[in-house]
């Protein structure tokens, strides 16, 4: 089969399937009068009206189901085998219902369709098996994965059909790609405070951790989640793996935006123990303070660019970017009044007043990565699946 015409064939099959399913979807509801006659005979075997109805309705139901079967057999509906089997199962259900109805075999001569069901399963298994072999001749990843699906369908109709177990494994293996996830590159992304933390180089942002997390959560070498095996660049070098695809990621931009500081004033109070009365019980007094708060709000926008390449053909399979932002507010404060009126949170702001702690580059990059990581992983999943 030529892989270039495969999408067209699939489109035609889908159209045929839609038309057929609408035409025959009411097939089983039309058997209700027949089952009403069968149930009437179960309650009263000598019911003449039910006997007469059974003679007419059984013939009509059989003709209707068998005509549907003939239509499906002559068409190219992708789901035709399932539809044929559904019709046969309906006929077999009629047979078993009559078998359980005393005297019905003297009125009609129902057919047992078990042989037809088994023969249809074999034909379906052979059809999917043959189509899968044809697909393998295209020798592409896409055709191998479709062949894998068809071999599995063949096995669903007849478990262990021919050498289908081996074919399922081989077709899946042909469709698997080895993918190397390269480290997230930074390209010296500009950040206002530089890359230091408390005056020292900041190593808290570790791109290797996100690289390894991607490899691990995408399934690593197991290829059980998706038709792909995943490695980091160190695995590839150590184990001398020759990858088919590579995933490259790099920070495209980080754009910190600092808001205009906002000044707030807040009065606080607290009841504190001031002494004891003549009976020794504690006495309380209310103390007051005024906080002068400076708030700075930040929004940092980040963007990571990704590209998936086919290494052998030097072509790009997919590329794009993931964008997100993180927001936070930092507050400092001074106060007047009684310090005992301040809460623990108030003291945090007061103690920050001499050193405004703008988040470091590592803080920002880790926060952005945690937000963008799920979308980045989902896009890679979609590409390989």
Secondary structure as GFF3:
##gff-version 3
##sequence-region A 1 385
A	DSSP	alpha_helix	3	24	.	.	.	ID=ss1
A	DSSP	three_ten_helix	29	31	.	.	.	ID=ss2
A	DSSP	alpha_helix	32	43	.	.	.	ID=ss3
A	DSSP	alpha_helix	48	74	.	.	.	ID=ss4
A	DSSP	alpha_helix	80	99	.	.	.	ID=ss5
A	DSSP	three_ten_helix	104	106	.	.	.	ID=ss6
A	DSSP	alpha_helix	114	136	.	.	.	ID=ss7
A	DSSP	alpha_helix	141	157	.	.	.	ID=ss8
A	DSSP	alpha_helix	164	175	.	.	.	ID=ss9
A	DSSP	beta_strand	177	185	.	.	.	ID=ss10
A	DSSP	beta_strand	196	197	.	.	.	ID=ss11
A	DSSP	beta_strand	200	201	.	.	.	ID=ss12
A	DSSP	alpha_helix	207	217	.	.	.	ID=ss13
A	DSSP	beta_strand	228	232	.	.	.	ID=ss14
A	DSSP	alpha_helix	233	239	.	.	.	ID=ss15
A	DSSP	beta_strand	245	258	.	.	.	ID=ss16
A	DSSP	beta_strand	262	276	.	.	.	ID=ss17
A	DSSP	beta_strand	282	310	.	.	.	ID=ss18
A	DSSP	beta_strand	315	337	.	.	.	ID=ss19
A	DSSP	three_ten_helix	339	341	.	.	.	ID=ss20
A	DSSP	alpha_helix	344	351	.	.	.	ID=ss21
A	DSSP	alpha_helix	361	384	.	.	.	ID=ss22
###
